[in-house]
Amino acid sequence: MRRIFIIALLLLTSCSSKENAIITSNDITTTVTTSKDQKYIENVGYSVSLENKGKDDLHIIEVEPVLNEVMKTKVKEIPLNMVNLSIPVKGKVLVEGKFNLIPETTTQKEATKEEIFKGLNLKLQNGEILYIPL
């Protein structure tokens, strides 16, 4: 019984929580621009409020939107947004970006029916990549 307790304690202490990570404040705004004929979505803009709940300042070099399976097929390449932002401990920052979709592929119905983003990948100055679910 004592061994089980020790093993359980070791497993619990070896699990690291992302307390030193950036977490979103769940404020995401998505702006969709339609084509001239109003049938297709051409551009997607996003704005996300992030907060550093960690113990160290963080420096974000680039942001990559993580798109859902449907939207991944609607872009030629996943857009990287070079941001070069520093976030002090307990600091907040607004990350904004936009990308173009392949013309005449995404209907308004698809864009409103599907969640466009699953999350964001944040590349830090130290090379680490943080995934932030949205």
C-alpha positions in Angstrom: 0.0 0.0 0.0 2.8 2.3 0.9 4.5 1.7 -2.6 1.2 2.6 -4.4 1.1 5.9 -2.4 4.7 6.7 -3.2 4.2 5.9 -6.9 1.0 8.0 -7.1 2.8 10.8 -5.4 5.8 10.6 -7.8 3.4 10.6 -10.8 1.5 13.6 -9.5 4.7 15.6 -8.8 6.2 14.8 -12.1 3.2 16.2 -14.0 3.9 19.8 -14.7 1.1 22.3 -15.0 1.5 25.2 -17.5 1.4 27.8 -14.7 4.4 29.4 -16.4 2.6 29.6 -19.7 0.5 32.3 -21.4 -3.2 31.6 -21.2 -5.9 33.4 -23.1 -8.5 35.5 -21.5 -10.9 33.8 -24.0 -11.4 37.0 -25.9 -11.2 36.2 -29.5 -12.7 38.3 -32.2 -12.9 37.1 -35.8 -13.6 39.4 -38.7 -14.6 37.8 -42.0 -14.5 39.7 -45.3 -16.6 38.5 -48.2 -16.0 38.6 -51.9 -17.6 41.2 -54.1 -20.5 38.9 -55.0 -20.9 38.2 -51.2 -20.9 34.4 -51.9 -17.4 33.5 -50.6 -15.2 34.4 -47.7 -11.9 36.0 -48.8 -10.1 37.1 -45.7 -10.1 36.2 -42.0 -8.8 38.6 -39.3 -8.4 37.7 -35.7 -7.7 39.4 -32.4 -6.9 37.5 -29.2 -6.2 38.9 -25.8 -3.4 36.9 -24.0 -2.3 37.1 -20.4 1.0 35.9 -18.9 0.1 34.0 -15.7 3.6 32.6 -15.4 6.5 33.4 -13.2 8.8 34.8 -16.0 8.5 37.4 -18.6 7.8 35.9 -22.1 8.9 37.1 -25.5 6.7 35.9 -28.5 8.4 35.9 -31.9 5.7 34.6 -34.0 2.0 33.5 -33.9 0.5 30.7 -36.1 -3.2 30.2 -36.1 -4.2 26.5 -35.8 -7.1 26.1 -38.1 -9.8 23.4 -38.0 -9.7 20.6 -40.5 -12.1 22.3 -43.0 -10.4 25.7 -42.9 -6.9 24.1 -43.3 -7.9 23.1 -46.8 -9.1 26.7 -47.6 -5.6 28.3 -47.4 -2.6 27.9 -49.5 -0.3 27.9 -46.5 -0.9 28.4 -42.8 0.0 32.1 -42.2 2.7 33.0 -39.7 2.4 36.3 -38.0 5.7 37.8 -36.9 4.9 39.8 -33.7 8.0 40.3 -31.6 6.0 41.0 -28.4 7.2 40.9 -24.8 4.7 40.1 -22.0 5.7 40.8 -18.4 4.5 38.6 -15.6 0.7 39.4 -15.1 0.8 41.5 -18.2 -1.7 41.4 -21.0 -1.2 41.8 -24.8 -3.5 41.8 -27.8 -2.3 39.7 -30.7 -3.8 40.5 -34.1 -3.4 38.9 -37.5 -5.1 38.1 -40.8 -4.9 35.7 -43.7 -6.4 35.2 -47.1 -8.4 32.2 -48.1 -8.2 30.5 -51.5 -10.6 32.5 -53.7 -14.0 30.9 -54.3 -13.5 28.1 -51.8 -15.1 29.1 -48.5 -18.8 29.9 -48.4 -20.4 32.1 -45.8 -22.3 29.1 -44.6 -19.1 27.2 -44.0 -17.4 30.1 -42.2 -20.4 30.6 -39.8 -21.1 26.9 -39.3 -17.5 25.9 -38.4 -15.2 27.3 -35.7 -12.4 28.7 -37.8 -9.7 28.4 -35.1 -8.7 25.5 -32.8 -6.0 27.6 -31.2 -2.7 29.5 -31.6 0.9 28.3 -31.7 3.1 30.8 -30.1 6.8 30.6 -30.9 8.9 32.0 -28.0 12.3 33.6 -28.2 13.8 30.5 -26.5 12.5 28.3 -29.4 9.7 26.8 -27.3 6.3 26.6 -28.9 3.2 27.1 -26.8 -0.2 25.9 -28.0 -3.1 28.0 -26.8 -6.5 26.4 -27.3 -9.3 28.9 -28.1 
